[in-house]
Amino acid sequence: MTDHESVHGHDHSDGSHDHGHDTSSASSRKLAAVSAINLLGFLAELAGGLLFGSVALLSDAFHMLFDALAYVMAFAAAYVAARHDGGDRWSYGLHRLEPFAAFLNGLLLLPMVGFILWESYQRFLQPVAIGTGPTLAIATGGLLVNIGSVYVLHGGEMSLNERGAFYHLLGDAGGSVAVIVSTAVIEVTGVHVIDPVIAALIAVVITWSAVTVLRGSGAIFFHRMPLDGEAVRTALVGIDGVERVADFHAWQVCSQLTVATAHLETNVETLAEAEAVTRRVHDQLERYEVDHATVELCPAASDQIVHLDTHGH
């Protein structure tokens, strides 16, 4: 960790782990492969749903498309952010592209859900005969696509993005199974209303995914505290040389870059002691996965602390 302390006790540190943005080439290749596989699966299911009249197959196709676009947008944003340092114009580079891409993914998904629910409602009122044989074959192909994607991602230690994709793919596999089961039931019973009912259930799952993405990106945009603030304050007060936490804030630039500021009262008297306290503070914040911290040490009960408090810091 690189520490630099001025005469006034300010310290800025970026940490020694490069904010966790150095995604390995192997991880990028895996997710690029998963995106391509899911796009092909989407095209197959979309064509099958249109040709053979299954709205459940269409809904599963759109679910697959959403996940594929999510992977593409997230890694396009990460690729640009990792290769653009921002210079003096963008102090944190372009890492905000990640939550922005996630927000667009979630927002664009809602009209898709509306379309699926409308089509399901129309099919519920007027059931349409579907080509169960071809639909079953294509849905089975979609399930194989999901299983293949899971196989590509699984094995060894998965990154955070890979784990997110892994769980999404398990959900997609569940959607494909639902389409297969409903199509088989229609083939046996001849009750075609099952198709729009299954499509509506898949739409509910897609809505849950969209809301989760919107909440996550919204939390970053509106600077929700990503840490347990009380636990961090308690840990900081427990550091030798720290008398009181006068002020502490933490927020995220993106999901992998957490920033914090801390204004602390200290009882140390020399610059060397202050540097040691500052180092201990950074070590403690790093345990809470803070990537960039700004630490200010002030004498206990000083006028400077009172000044900061009166300004609402």
WOWO-V415347 format. One record per backbone hydrogen bond with DSSP energy under -0.5 kcal/mol. NH is the residue of the N-H (numbers start at 1). CO is the residue of the C=O. E is the energy in kcal/mol with one decimal. If there is no record, write none. Layout:
BEGIN
nh->NH co->CO e->E
nh->NH co->CO e->E
END
This chain:
BEGIN
nh->3 co->1 e->-0.6
nh->6 co->10 e->-1.6
nh->9 co->6 e->-1.5
nh->11 co->295 e->-1.8
nh->12 co->4 e->-0.8
nh->13 co->293 e->-2.3
nh->20 co->17 e->-1.9
nh->21 co->18 e->-1.8
nh->23 co->21 e->-2.1
nh->28 co->24 e->-2.1
nh->29 co->25 e->-2.4
nh->30 co->26 e->-2.2
nh->31 co->27 e->-2.3
nh->32 co->28 e->-2.3
nh->33 co->29 e->-2.4
nh->34 co->30 e->-2.3
nh->35 co->31 e->-2.4
nh->36 co->32 e->-2.2
nh->37 co->33 e->-2.6
nh->38 co->34 e->-2.5
nh->39 co->35 e->-2.2
nh->40 co->36 e->-2.1
nh->41 co->37 e->-2.2
nh->42 co->38 e->-2.5
nh->43 co->39 e->-2.2
nh->44 co->40 e->-2.1
nh->45 co->41 e->-2.5
nh->46 co->42 e->-3.0
nh->47 co->43 e->-2.3
nh->48 co->44 e->-2.2
nh->49 co->45 e->-2.9
nh->50 co->46 e->-2.3
nh->51 co->47 e->-2.5
nh->52 co->48 e->-2.6
nh->53 co->49 e->-0.9
nh->55 co->53 e->-0.8
nh->58 co->54 e->-1.7
nh->59 co->55 e->-2.4
nh->60 co->56 e->-2.2
nh->61 co->57 e->-2.0
nh->62 co->58 e->-2.3
nh->63 co->59 e->-2.0
nh->64 co->60 e->-2.1
nh->65 co->61 e->-2.3
nh->66 co->62 e->-2.6
nh->67 co->63 e->-1.9
nh->68 co->64 e->-2.2
nh->69 co->65 e->-2.9
nh->70 co->66 e->-2.4
nh->71 co->67 e->-2.2
nh->72 co->68 e->-2.4
nh->73 co->69 e->-3.0
nh->74 co->70 e->-2.4
nh->75 co->71 e->-2.2
nh->76 co->72 e->-2.1
nh->77 co->73 e->-2.5
nh->78 co->74 e->-2.3
nh->79 co->75 e->-2.4
nh->80 co->76 e->-2.3
nh->81 co->77 e->-2.7
nh->82 co->78 e->-2.6
nh->83 co->79 e->-1.0
nh->84 co->81 e->-0.9
nh->89 co->86 e->-0.9
nh->90 co->86 e->-1.6
nh->91 co->89 e->-0.6
nh->93 co->90 e->-2.0
nh->94 co->84 e->-0.7
nh->95 co->92 e->-1.1
nh->97 co->94 e->-1.8
nh->98 co->95 e->-1.3
nh->100 co->96 e->-1.8
nh->101 co->97 e->-2.8
nh->102 co->98 e->-2.1
nh->103 co->99 e->-2.4
nh->104 co->100 e->-2.3
nh->105 co->101 e->-2.2
nh->106 co->102 e->-2.3
nh->107 co->103 e->-2.6
nh->108 co->104 e->-2.8
nh->109 co->105 e->-0.9
nh->110 co->106 e->-0.8
nh->110 co->107 e->-0.8
nh->111 co->107 e->-0.6
nh->112 co->108 e->-0.7
nh->113 co->109 e->-2.0
nh->114 co->110 e->-2.2
nh->115 co->111 e->-2.2
nh->116 co->112 e->-2.2
nh->117 co->113 e->-2.7
nh->118 co->114 e->-2.2
nh->119 co->115 e->-2.6
nh->120 co->116 e->-2.5
nh->121 co->117 e->-2.3
nh->122 co->118 e->-2.4
nh->123 co->119 e->-2.5
nh->124 co->120 e->-2.0
nh->125 co->121 e->-2.0
nh->126 co->122 e->-2.4
nh->131 co->52 e->-1.9
nh->132 co->130 e->-1.5
nh->135 co->131 e->-2.4
nh->136 co->132 e->-2.7
nh->137 co->133 e->-2.1
nh->138 co->134 e->-2.6
nh->139 co->135 e->-2.7
nh->140 co->136 e->-2.1
nh->141 co->137 e->-1.9
nh->142 co->138 e->-2.4
nh->143 co->139 e->-2.2
nh->144 co->140 e->-2.2
nh->145 co->141 e->-2.1
nh->146 co->142 e->-2.1
nh->147 co->143 e->-2.5
nh->148 co->144 e->-2.7
nh->149 co->145 e->-2.2
nh->150 co->146 e->-2.5
nh->151 co->147 e->-2.2
nh->152 co->148 e->-2.0
nh->153 co->149 e->-2.0
nh->154 co->150 e->-2.7
nh->158 co->156 e->-0.6
nh->163 co->159 e->-2.5
nh->164 co->160 e->-2.1
nh->165 co->161 e->-2.3
nh->166 co->162 e->-2.5
nh->167 co->163 e->-2.2
nh->168 co->164 e->-1.9
nh->169 co->165 e->-2.5
nh->170 co->166 e->-1.7
nh->171 co->167 e->-1.7
nh->172 co->168 e->-2.4
nh->173 co->169 e->-2.6
nh->174 co->170 e->-1.9
nh->175 co->171 e->-1.9
nh->176 co->172 e->-2.4
nh->177 co->173 e->-2.3
nh->178 co->174 e->-2.1
nh->179 co->175 e->-2.1
nh->180 co->176 e->-2.4
nh->181 co->177 e->-2.9
nh->182 co->178 e->-2.6
nh->183 co->179 e->-2.5
nh->184 co->180 e->-2.3
nh->185 co->181 e->-2.4
nh->186 co->182 e->-2.3
nh->187 co->183 e->-2.2
nh->188 co->184 e->-1.8
nh->189 co->185 e->-3.3
nh->190 co->186 e->-2.4
nh->192 co->190 e->-1.1
nh->194 co->191 e->-1.1
nh->195 co->192 e->-1.3
nh->196 co->192 e->-0.6
nh->197 co->193 e->-1.4
nh->198 co->194 e->-2.5
nh->199 co->195 e->-2.1
nh->200 co->196 e->-2.3
nh->201 co->197 e->-1.9
nh->202 co->198 e->-2.3
nh->203 co->199 e->-2.2
nh->204 co->200 e->-1.8
nh->205 co->201 e->-1.7
nh->206 co->202 e->-2.4
nh->207 co->203 e->-2.5
nh->208 co->204 e->-2.2
nh->209 co->205 e->-2.0
nh->210 co->206 e->-2.5
nh->211 co->207 e->-2.8
nh->212 co->208 e->-2.2
nh->213 co->209 e->-2.2
nh->214 co->210 e->-2.6
nh->215 co->211 e->-2.7
nh->216 co->212 e->-2.2
nh->217 co->213 e->-2.5
nh->218 co->214 e->-2.5
nh->219 co->215 e->-2.2
nh->220 co->216 e->-1.2
nh->221 co->217 e->-2.4
nh->222 co->218 e->-2.6
nh->223 co->220 e->-1.2
nh->224 co->219 e->-2.9
nh->229 co->227 e->-1.2
nh->232 co->228 e->-2.3
nh->233 co->229 e->-2.6
nh->234 co->230 e->-2.4
nh->235 co->231 e->-2.2
nh->236 co->232 e->-2.5
nh->237 co->233 e->-2.4
nh->238 co->234 e->-1.3
nh->239 co->236 e->-1.5
nh->242 co->239 e->-2.2
nh->243 co->241 e->-0.6
nh->243 co->265 e->-3.0
nh->244 co->265 e->-1.2
nh->246 co->244 e->-0.9
nh->246 co->263 e->-1.6
nh->247 co->263 e->-1.7
nh->249 co->261 e->-2.3
nh->251 co->259 e->-2.5
nh->253 co->257 e->-2.5
nh->254 co->257 e->-0.9
nh->257 co->254 e->-1.5
nh->259 co->251 e->-3.2
nh->260 co->292 e->-2.3
nh->261 co->249 e->-2.4
nh->262 co->294 e->-2.6
nh->263 co->247 e->-2.9
nh->264 co->262 e->-0.6
nh->264 co->296 e->-3.0
nh->265 co->244 e->-3.0
nh->266 co->298 e->-2.5
nh->267 co->241 e->-1.1
nh->274 co->270 e->-2.1
nh->275 co->271 e->-2.4
nh->276 co->272 e->-1.8
nh->277 co->273 e->-2.3
nh->278 co->274 e->-2.6
nh->279 co->275 e->-2.2
nh->280 co->276 e->-2.0
nh->281 co->277 e->-2.5
nh->282 co->278 e->-2.3
nh->283 co->279 e->-2.3
nh->284 co->280 e->-2.2
nh->285 co->281 e->-2.6
nh->286 co->282 e->-2.3
nh->287 co->283 e->-1.2
nh->288 co->284 e->-0.8
nh->288 co->285 e->-0.7
nh->289 co->286 e->-1.8
nh->290 co->285 e->-1.9
nh->291 co->258 e->-1.8
nh->291 co->289 e->-0.5
nh->292 co->258 e->-1.9
nh->293 co->13 e->-2.1
nh->294 co->260 e->-2.1
nh->295 co->11 e->-2.5
nh->295 co->293 e->-0.5
nh->296 co->262 e->-2.9
nh->297 co->9 e->-1.7
nh->298 co->264 e->-2.6
nh->300 co->266 e->-1.5
nh->302 co->299 e->-1.5
nh->306 co->302 e->-1.6
nh->307 co->303 e->-2.4
nh->308 co->304 e->-2.4
nh->309 co->305 e->-2.7
nh->310 co->306 e->-2.3
nh->311 co->307 e->-0.8
nh->311 co->308 e->-0.8
nh->312 co->309 e->-1.8
nh->313 co->308 e->-1.7
END
